Each structure stands twice: as C-alpha cells, then as structure tokens.
C-alpha cells in the first residue's frame, strides 16, 4: 500500500509530532503538581533529557509514546503496513537508546521510571506507582 500523502505533506505532518510537552506528559505533570511534587523539566545535563526530574531524590520519569518506543500495548505492537522494515529498525534503535540512557543514569546514581502514553490515556492508577517510585 502506498502512502496517501506526498513526501512534503508527510514531512510536515511528522514535524508536528512533539518530543516534549506532549499531552500525556502535561497530564502527568499536572497530577504530580497537584499532589505537591515539584520538579525540573528536560534536564539537558542528564542522559536522555528526562521529561520530569526530581533532583533532590535523584529520580527521573520518562513519559514514552507507545508507538515510538514499542510498548506491548495494542498501539505499541502495531507496525505501519508500509515501510515496515524502517519502522521496526527505528523502534529498535529507540529501545536500545532507552536502555543505554537508563544505564548511564543508574551509573550516575539516578533511578528512572517510564510512564507509558497508554497508562495516562486510559486513566490507569499509574499515579500510585509514581508515588511509590518517588517515596
């Protein structure tokens, strides 16, 4: 199946996809702030520029998109029907980069947690897990 967009349209569409301040990230930040937690955002001095950083606790949270990072939910396991090899390789590279960044953080004495986009969208009780992680 061929792409229904021209290469220019596809490029413009992909350029609009954000890497920070995504809806799931903003939702989690709002919940954390209402729960009394204070944090830094996207600390460039740490490996992977974590989405939410708690410097005094030496803990970070990554809010990962299910598709982009290959989560095991229905959205994450689905591959596009066109250019499948490219997307499989891209997601594998993303996964390897995530593992590498987490190991670099741990080597520096930091602990990392991943909150998945589907957890935020479905309203799962992920806030309890986040609070346990931050305790």
C-alpha positions as CSV (number, residue, x, y, z in Angstrom):
1,X,0.0,0.0,0.0
2,X,1.4,3.4,-0.9
3,X,1.4,6.4,1.3
4,X,-1.7,8.7,0.7
5,X,0.4,11.8,1.5
6,X,3.1,13.4,-0.7
7,X,6.6,13.3,0.8
8,X,6.3,17.0,1.6
9,X,2.9,16.5,3.4
10,X,4.3,13.6,5.3
11,X,7.4,15.6,6.3
12,X,5.2,18.5,7.5
13,X,3.0,16.0,9.5
14,X,5.9,14.3,11.1
15,X,7.5,17.7,12.1
16,X,4.4,18.5,14.2
17,X,5.0,15.5,16.4
18,X,6.4,16.7,19.7
19,X,9.2,15.3,21.7
20,X,8.4,17.2,24.8
21,X,5.3,18.8,26.4
22,X,3.2,16.1,24.9
23,X,-0.4,15.7,26.2
24,X,0.4,12.6,28.3
25,X,3.4,14.4,29.8
26,X,1.4,17.5,30.6
27,X,-1.3,15.4,32.2
28,X,1.2,13.6,34.4
29,X,2.9,16.9,35.4
30,X,-0.4,18.4,36.3
31,X,-1.2,15.4,38.6
32,X,2.2,15.5,40.2
33,X,2.0,19.2,40.8
34,X,-1.5,18.9,42.4
35,X,-0.1,16.1,44.6
36,X,2.5,18.5,45.9
37,X,5.6,17.4,43.9
38,X,8.0,19.9,42.5
39,X,10.3,19.0,39.7
40,X,12.5,20.2,36.8
41,X,11.8,19.6,33.2
42,X,14.0,18.1,30.4
43,X,17.4,18.4,32.2
44,X,19.9,18.5,29.4
45,X,22.8,17.6,31.8
46,X,21.3,14.1,32.3
47,X,21.4,11.3,29.7
48,X,18.3,11.2,27.6
49,X,17.0,14.6,28.8
50,X,14.4,13.0,31.1
51,X,10.9,14.5,30.9
52,X,10.5,15.0,34.7
53,X,13.4,15.3,37.0
54,X,13.4,15.3,40.8
55,X,17.0,16.4,41.7
56,X,16.8,16.1,45.4
57,X,15.6,12.5,45.1
58,X,17.9,11.7,42.2
59,X,14.9,10.2,40.3
60,X,13.6,10.8,36.8
61,X,10.5,9.9,34.9
62,X,10.3,9.4,31.1
63,X,6.9,9.7,29.5
64,X,7.2,7.4,26.5
65,X,4.9,7.2,23.5
66,X,3.7,3.7,23.0
67,X,4.2,3.7,19.2
68,X,7.6,5.3,19.2
69,X,9.1,3.2,21.9
70,X,7.4,-0.1,21.0
71,X,5.3,-0.7,24.1
72,X,3.5,-4.0,24.4
73,X,0.0,-2.4,24.3
74,X,-2.2,-2.5,21.1
75,X,-0.8,0.8,19.9
76,X,2.8,-0.1,20.5
77,X,2.8,-3.5,18.9
78,X,1.2,-2.3,15.6
79,X,3.6,-1.6,12.8
80,X,2.6,0.5,9.8
81,X,1.8,-1.6,6.7
82,X,4.2,0.5,4.5
83,X,7.9,0.8,5.1
84,X,7.7,-1.8,7.9
85,X,11.4,-2.6,8.0
86,X,12.2,1.1,8.5
87,X,9.7,1.4,11.4
88,X,10.9,-1.8,13.0
89,X,14.5,-0.7,12.9
90,X,13.6,2.8,14.2
91,X,11.7,1.5,17.2
92,X,14.5,-1.0,17.9
93,X,17.0,1.9,17.9
94,X,14.7,3.9,20.2
95,X,14.5,0.9,22.6
96,X,18.3,0.4,22.6
97,X,18.8,4.1,23.2
98,X,16.3,4.0,26.1
99,X,18.2,1.1,27.7
100,X,21.6,2.8,27.3
101,X,20.3,6.1,28.7
102,X,18.8,4.3,31.7
103,X,22.1,2.5,32.4
104,X,24.0,5.8,32.2
105,X,21.6,7.4,34.7
106,X,22.0,4.4,37.0
107,X,25.8,4.7,36.8
108,X,25.4,8.3,37.9
109,X,23.3,7.2,40.9
110,X,19.9,8.1,39.5
111,X,16.8,6.0,39.3
112,X,14.5,6.1,36.3
113,X,10.8,5.2,35.7
114,X,8.9,5.0,32.5
115,X,5.3,6.0,32.3
116,X,3.6,4.9,29.1
117,X,1.2,7.1,27.0
118,X,-1.5,4.4,27.2
119,X,-1.4,4.4,31.0
120,X,-2.1,8.1,31.0
121,X,-4.8,8.0,28.4
122,X,-6.6,5.0,29.9
123,X,-6.7,6.6,33.4
124,X,-4.9,3.6,35.0
125,X,-3.8,4.1,38.5
126,X,-0.3,5.0,37.4
127,X,-0.1,7.9,39.9
128,X,0.1,5.4,42.8
129,X,3.0,3.6,41.1
130,X,4.7,7.0,40.5
131,X,4.2,8.0,44.2
132,X,5.7,4.6,45.2
133,X,8.7,5.3,42.9
134,X,9.2,8.7,44.4
135,X,9.0,7.6,48.0
